[in-house]
Amino acid sequence: MTQTTTRLGDFTAEALTGGEVDLGQYEGKVVLVVNTASECGFTPQYEGLEQLYRDLGEQGLVVLGFPSDQFGHQEPGTEAEIAEFCQRNYGVSFPMFAKIDVNGPEAHPLYQWLKSEQKGLIGGAIKWNFTKFLIGRDGTVLARYASTTKPEDIRADIERALAA
């Protein structure tokens, strides 16, 4: 499949609570896309992601969480269980989406595009949960961050994107 999409707004994704979401509604905002998991060593990053969203949301930041069970079966729950876990443990208020594949032949088209725009250390593939992509107000990918990069460590990059 040839991927010709070049902007975030060209995609849709299913919300964690059901229903298709047009990602075009986030154009004009700075977006941080993250593949998440509830049973991962990096799961506490939900706290940092939520803090960024609360601190910078009024300036135009949106965090989008995409649960994936492709790494060590660390997201085994249903969409309802994922939503309950995120709310109960981290007070997640940013948009969360239904579980997707981020690698392989069934990878969500959004992730096919993200990986083609910003390759990682192992080529285009996502290495683990909590890989982050920063998307500018124009809908283009600005940067990619490894799972080990804490949300607070990319705050300056986000603030620069918000100011641009």
C-alpha positions in Angstrom: 0.0 0.0 0.0 1.4 3.4 -1.0 1.0 6.0 1.7 0.4 9.5 0.2 -1.0 11.1 3.3 1.1 14.0 4.5 -0.9 15.6 7.4 -2.5 14.5 10.7 -5.8 15.7 9.5 -5.9 13.1 6.8 -6.6 10.3 9.3 -9.4 9.0 11.4 -9.3 6.7 14.4 -11.8 5.0 16.7 -12.2 6.6 20.1 -11.7 4.5 23.2 -15.3 4.9 23.9 -16.3 4.1 20.3 -17.0 6.0 17.2 -14.7 7.4 14.5 -12.8 10.6 15.3 -11.6 12.8 12.5 -8.1 13.8 13.5 -8.5 16.9 11.3 -10.1 18.5 14.3 -6.6 18.7 15.9 -5.1 20.7 13.0 -3.9 24.1 14.2 -2.9 22.5 17.5 0.4 20.9 18.6 -0.2 17.2 19.0 1.7 14.6 20.9 0.8 11.1 19.7 1.8 8.3 22.1 1.4 4.5 21.9 0.4 3.4 25.4 0.0 0.3 27.6 -1.4 -0.3 31.0 1.1 -2.9 32.2 4.4 -1.5 31.1 7.4 -0.2 33.0 6.8 3.1 31.3 3.1 3.3 32.2 3.7 5.9 34.9 4.4 8.3 32.0 0.7 8.7 31.8 1.1 11.1 34.7 3.6 13.3 32.8 1.5 13.2 29.7 -1.5 14.3 31.6 0.5 17.1 33.3 1.7 18.4 29.9 -1.9 18.3 28.6 -3.2 20.2 31.7 -0.4 22.7 31.7 -0.2 23.4 27.9 -3.7 22.5 26.6 -5.0 26.1 26.7 -2.0 27.1 24.6 -2.9 24.5 22.0 -1.4 21.2 23.0 -3.3 18.0 22.6 -2.0 14.5 23.7 -3.5 11.6 21.8 -3.1 8.1 23.4 -3.2 5.0 21.3 -3.1 1.8 23.3 -1.3 -1.1 21.7 -0.8 -4.7 22.8 2.1 -5.4 20.5 4.9 -5.3 23.1 5.0 -8.0 25.7 1.2 -8.3 25.8 1.2 -5.2 28.1 -2.2 -3.9 27.1 -4.4 -7.0 27.4 -7.6 -5.2 28.5 -10.7 -4.2 26.7 -11.3 -0.6 25.7 -13.6 -0.2 28.8 -10.9 -1.7 31.1 -8.2 0.6 29.5 -10.4 3.7 30.0 -11.2 2.8 33.6 -7.5 2.1 34.4 -6.3 5.4 32.9 -9.0 7.4 34.7 -8.6 5.6 38.1 -4.8 5.6 38.2 -3.7 8.7 36.3 -6.8 10.9 35.9 -6.3 10.9 32.1 -8.4 13.5 30.5 -6.7 13.7 27.1 -8.2 11.8 24.1 -7.6 8.1 24.1 -8.3 5.8 21.2 -9.2 2.1 20.7 -6.4 -0.4 20.7 -4.4 -0.5 17.5 -1.3 -2.2 15.9 1.6 0.2 15.5 3.8 -2.2 13.6 3.3 -4.9 11.0 0.9 -5.4 8.2 -2.1 -4.4 10.3 -0.5 -1.2 11.6 -3.0 1.7 11.8 -2.5 4.1 8.8 -1.7 6.9 11.2 1.3 4.9 12.5 2.3 3.9 9.0 2.6 7.6 8.2 4.3 8.7 11.5 7.0 6.0 11.1 7.6 7.0 7.4 8.0 10.7 8.5 10.3 10.0 11.5 12.4 6.9 11.5 13.6 5.5 14.8 16.8 3.7 15.8 15.5 0.5 14.4 14.3 1.9 11.0 10.7 2.8 10.9 9.4 0.3 13.5 8.1 1.3 16.9 10.5 -0.3 19.4 8.2 -0.3 22.5 5.3 1.3 24.3 5.3 5.1 24.9 7.1 6.1 21.7 6.1 9.7 21.1 5.6 11.8 18.0 5.4 15.6 18.1 3.2 17.1 15.3 3.2 20.8 14.6 0.3 23.1 14.1 0.5 22.6 10.3 -0.1 18.8 10.8 3.4 17.7 10.0 5.7 15.5 12.1 8.3 17.5 13.9 10.1 14.9 16.1 10.1 11.4 17.4 11.0 10.4 21.0 12.0 7.0 22.4 10.0 5.2 25.1 12.7 6.2 27.7 12.2 9.9 27.0 10.0 11.2 29.8 7.2 13.6 28.9 8.7 16.4 31.0 11.9 16.1 29.0 10.2 17.2 25.8 8.3 20.1 27.3 10.8 22.6 25.8 10.3 21.2 22.4 6.5 21.3 22.8 6.7 24.9 24.0 8.8 25.9 20.9 6.2 24.2 18.7 3.4 26.1 20.4 5.2 29.4 19.9 5.9 28.7 16.3 
